[in-house]
């Protein structure tokens, strides 16, 4: 066991000369199925061998090793440093990559404060990490796996499954990494959607369209200022684009959401300021809501609501809270608040409680057409995006989006706009409280709910004018889920 751990750690430690690194491995010959991808990653300093002569392609990949490879691919600072995890000290060779990827929301630890650096990665976890790292949009194992298969990055098993629980080995992880970075390695590219329109913004200069993401890749052609391009994804300062049928990469710094000479890139998109989001922190004053582990629901949801609103305050979108202090608002007044304030959507914030016997996250919507709230389809779509972002942010049990027969809450039933009620976790659960109790996690949840509402506006209502606000927080739209 000790030897296994040493070999896995060594894979993060052993650097090779890029000039001929790929030819040094005795166990990766010219006929090896992953030879080209391993060579590509090693020659670029993204992957290393377990020793100077062996890559050990059949060795399983640990979380620390995955973090190191992803960190190198994204160009983050991998210098050793103290981390927030009890089992990853500042001397750990992957500590810098782990801490930086956590800050970017690409990887996370466990509720008990550990990271599990030597825990072996499975294919489902790999899919989530790659989706986050390269902004492919998948927020669940199934959607992340589908994204990789659609793009020709990964393939499923003959029985039609993705094999999410199967442990992943170094050869396969190298293949998936190389295909994510460079489409030339992909099995197919027809599953990629270049649906986001942006414009070349270089002034009087032209912009090089390159074969891969980086200045070391050959230039395919030059694009004039103002050229419209279709963008599929953005990562590490490079955007994967399609223009006039040609696919390649350009520096993201020279793209803008508005055509140069018409609307300046810094000008808020027309129409964004007409949106109003109603944030409803549940309970208040004499009504504490659920109680557990020394916390009261009314205080937790108010805190999350304020964080959520702080993100909207950086955009032209208006966010209004049914309460912004410890006061009591009746259920009827909460529902009427949306109508009185011109709300476009209504999000009610809650935590659950059940004598410590349950845990997880769920989202409700009113599933029966009502005279006051006929927005069943809209409410369902909103609920789906809220649940997906919650699941992406806190690693808790997925209790689902509750359909017909559920969601019969007054704040939903009596509302006049698309409305959903979230239960972000059980406040009396020993598992869920590990997230709920931390201010940093509540801030992450506020950001997640902000992004979920953008997802709804973008995917369901077709509001492309909200796209710039993803970039403002280093995020991207989710996959279309409704």
N, C-alpha and C positions, 0 to 999 in steps of 0.2 A: 504493500500500500504506500509506504514511504517513497519507494522508487517511482511509482506511478505519479505521485504528486510532484516529485522533483522533475520528472520528464515533462509534465504538463506546464509547470512553471518555467522550465527552460525554454519552452517554445515561445515565451514572451521575451526571454532574455537574450537569446543568441542572435546577434546581428551578423549579416554577411555582406561582403562587398557586392554592390549592385552590378558591377561590371560583368561578373560571371557567376553570380550566386545560384542561378537556376541550374547550372550544369554540375553543381557539386553534389547533388543528392543522388545517392546510389539506389534509393528506393522509388525514384520518380523518373523512369526511363522515357524514351521517346514514344513508346507505345502505351504509356499509362493514360487512362481516360481523362485525367485532370491535368495532364502535363502542361498544356497551353495556359490554363487559368492560374495554376500554381506559379509558373514561370512569370506570368504577367504581374502577379502580386508581389513575388519576391524581388523581382527586378525594380519595383517601385517602392520597396521598403515597407510594404503593407503587411506582408507575412514573413515569418522567419522559420528556420528549421529548428527541430528539437536539438540537433547538433549541427556541426558544420558539414556533415556528410549524410545526414538523414533528415527527411521531412516528416516521416512517419504518417503517411496519409490516412491510415486506418485508425489512428488514435482519436478518441472522442474529444470534443471541444468543450472546454470549461467556460464559465461566465467571464472569468478574468481574461482568458485568451480572446474571447469574442469581443470584449470591450477594447482590448488593445488593438485588434485588427480594425474595428470600426473607427476607433479614435484616430489611427494613422490614416485611414482612408479619408476622413473628414478634415484632417489637418489640425486637430486640436492639440493643445499643449500637454504632452505626456510626461512632463517632469514629475518626479515623485513628490507627493505632498500628503499632508494629513487628510483623512476622509471622515465622513460622518458615520462610518460603519465600524462596529466594534471588532470585526474580523478582517479589516483591511487597514493595516498600519501604514504610516508614511513611508516605510521602507519597502513596501510591496512594489515590485516593478510595474505593476499595472495600475497603481493607486492614482496616478495623475489622469490617466484615461478614464478610469471609473468615475472619479469626481467630476470631471468636465462633462461626461455624457449624462450624468445625473442632473447637472445644472441645465442641460439642454432638453431634459425630459425624454431622453432616448432610452435610458435604462434606469432601473430603480432597485431598491433593496426590499427587505421583508419587514413586516410590522414589528418584529422583535429587535430591530436595529442592526441586523446583520445583512451582508451582501451575498454570502455564499460563493466566494471567488472560485472554489474548486468544484462547485456543483456542475454536473454535466448538462449541457444545453440540449433541448429536444427541437424537433423541426418546427413545432408550433411557436416556441419562444424565438427561434431564429427568424421566422417570418415576421413576427411583431417587431423585433429589433431592426430588421432591414427596412421595413415599411417606415418606421419612425426616422431612421437615419437618413434615408433618401427621399423622404416626403412622398411616399407612394399612396398614403392616405388610409391604409387599413387600420382599423381600431379594435378589431377582434381577431382571434386566430383564424376564423373562417374567412373573413374579408381580407386579411393580410395574405393568407395562403392563395386566395383567388387572384389577388393582385399580382403575386409573383408568377403564378401559372399563366395568367393572361399576357404578361410581359415576356414570357419565355425565359424567365430567370430560374424557375423551379418546375419540376414535373411531378405529377402524382404517381401513385402505384397502379399496377394493372387492374386492381379491383375498383378503381375510381376514387379511392380515398387519397388524402394528402399525407397520411401517416404522421399526424401532428405529434403523437407521443413517442415516436421513434427517436432514439438518440442520434445526434448528428456527428459525423466524423470530419476530420480536417480536410480531406479531399473534397467532400461535398460542400462544406462551408466555403472553401476557396472558390469553387465553381459558382456558388450563389453570389459571393462578393464580387468576383470579376464580372459576372453578367450584369450585376446592378450598376457597376461603375461604367462598363463599356458594352454597349448594345451589340457590338460585333460578335460577342461570345454567345448571344442569346439564341435560343432555339427558333424563336419567331419574334416579330415585332408588331404584328398586326393587332395585338391586344392593347397597344399603347394609345391613349387618347391625348392628342395635342389640342385640347379644347380651350385653353386659356389664351386669349389674344393679348399680346404685348407688342411694344414697338422699339426698334433700335433707336437709341438716343445717344449719338456720339458727336453732335455738332457737325463740323465739316468733315470729320474723319469717317473712314469705313470700319466695319467690325468683322474680324475674322471668324468665320464659321469653321470649327475644328472637328476632327474625327472623334475626339474623345475629350473628357473634361480636364483640360490643363494645357498650358502653353507648350508642353513637350509633344503634343499631338499635332499632326500635320493639318494645315489649313486646307479646307475643301473649297471655299470661295469667300468673297468679301461682300458684306451687306451694307447698303447705303443707309444713311441716316433717315429715319422715318419708315423703314421697311416693317410691315406687319409680319409677325411670326406667331406660330402656335406653340405654346409651352406645355410640356407634359409634366415635368418635375424640376425642382431646383434643389441643389445640395452642394455644400462646400464652395459656394461662390460661383457655381456653373449651372447653367440651365440647359436642359435637354429640349431641343426645339425642332420644328419642322417648318420649312419655308419653300414654297414652290416645288413640293414633292421631295425635297432633299432634307435628310435628317442629320443633325449634328449637335454640337455644343457651342455655346457662347458665354462670355462672362456676364453674369447676372447684373453686374454694376452698370452695364450699358443698355439695360432694358428698362422701359417705363410703362405704366399702365395707360398713359395717354399719349397720343401722337404728338411729337415735338412740333411746336408752332401753333397748336390748337389750344389744348388745356394743359397748363404746366403740371408736371408730375406731382408737385406738392399741393395742388388745388384739390380740395375734397370733391369726390365724384358727385355730379349733380344728382340730387334725389336722395342721397343717404341721410340728409338731415330731416327727412320727413318720416323716419322710422322712430317708433317709441316702444321700448321694452318695459313691461311692468314686472318688477321684482317683488315677490311677496314673502318675506320672512315670517314663518308661521308663529302662532301663539303670541306671548308677550304679557308683561305686567303680572297680574294675579294668576295667569294661565301659563305655567312653565313648560307645558308639553311633556315629552318624555324625559325621564331623569335616570341617570346611571353613571357609575364610576366618578361621582363628584361633579358631574356636568349637567346642565339644564339645556334642553332643546332650544328654548327661546333665545338663549345667548349664542349658541353655536350657529344657528341659522342666520341670525342678524349679522354676525361676523362674516359669514360666507357671502351674504347678500351685499355687504359693503365692499368686499373685495371684488365681487362680480361687477358692481356699479363702477368701481374705479377704472376698470378696463373700458367700459363704454364711455366714461368721461374723457377718454383720450381720443374719441372719435366724434363725428357729427351726429351719431345716433343718440337719441335721448333715452336715458334710463331713469325711471321713477320708482321709488319704493313705497309700498303700502304703509310701512313703518320704518323709521330710521333711528328709533330709540326704544327703550323698554316701556312701550305703551300697549294697550289692548285695542285691537280693531276687530269688530264683529265680522263674521263670515260674509254676511250680506254686503257690508261696506267694502270688504276686500274685492268682491266680485264687481261691485259698481265702480270701484276705483279705476279700472281699466277703461270703462266707457267714458267716465268723466274726464279722463286725462288723455284721451285719444290714443289708447294703447293699440299696438299691432299684434302683440303676443303677451301672454301672461305666464310667468313661471313661479310656482309656489314652492318654497324651500322648507324641507322637513328632515328630521331624523326619526328613526323608528325605535320601538322598545317592546320587549316581550319577556320580561323576567329573566333576561340573560340567556334565553333558550334558543335564540335565532340570530342570524346575521345576514348581511348582504345588502344589495342596492336594488331598488325598483322604481319604476316611474308609472304614474297613472294618467289616464285621460278619460274624459266622459265619452263613453262609446255608444250613447243613444242620442239621436237627434232630438234637440229640445227647442222650444220656441225662442228662448233667449240665447242658446248657444248651438247653432246648427253646424259648427265647424268641426265635425268629427274627423274627416280626413286630414285636415290641417293639424288638429290637435294630436292625432296619432303620429304624424310625421315629426312634429316637434318633440313628442315624447321619445321617439326612436333615437333622435340625434342627442337628446339630453342623456339618455341611458348609455349610449355608446361612449360619449365623452367621459361620463362618470367612471365607467368600467376601465377606460384607458388610463385614468388618473389614479384611482385607488384600486389595488389588487384585491377586491372583495368578491364574494359570491354574487353571481348574476341572477337575481330573482325575476328579471325580465320586465317587459313593457306589458302592463296588464290591460287586456282587451275587453270584449263585451262581458257585462256582468260586474265589472269593476269600475273604479273611478267615479263612483256616485258621491262625490264630495260637493258641498255647496259652492265652494270657490271655483269648481270646474263646471258643474251643472248650470249654475246661474250666470256664468260669464257670457260676454258678448263677443269675445275674440278667441282665437286659438289658444288653448290653455292646457298646461300640464303641471302635475304635482310630483316632485321628486322626493324620494326617501334615500338620502345619501349614505345611510348606514344605520346600524342599531346602536344607540348611545349606551345601552346596558350590556353590550357584547364585549367580551374580553379581546376579541379579534378586531372588531371595527373601531374600538376606542383608540387603538394604536395610531390610527389616522385622524380621527375626530379630535383628539386632544391636542394636536400640534398646530400651532398658528401657521407654520410653513405649509402644512398639508391643506389647511382651510383656504389659504391663499391660492394654492394650486387648484383647488376645487372651484373657486371663484373664477379663475381663468378658464377652466374647462367648460363651465356653464356659459361663459361669454362666447367661447368658440362654438359651442353647440347651437347657440341662437344664430350665429353667423352661418353655420352649416344649413340650418333650416331656411334662412332667407336665400342663401345661394342655391341650394339644391331644389327646394320645394317651390319657392316663389321666383326663382330665376333671377335673383338680384345680383348681377355681377359687380354692381357698384360697392359691394362689401368686401371684395377681394383684397384691396390694399390693407385692410385692417388685420388680416392674417399675417401679412409681412411685418407689420408693426410689432408683433409679439413673437416673431420667428416661428410661425406656424403655417400650416397649409390646410385647405379644405379637406374634410373627411371624404371617404368614398360615398357615392350616392347610395343611401340605405333604405329609403322608403319605397 
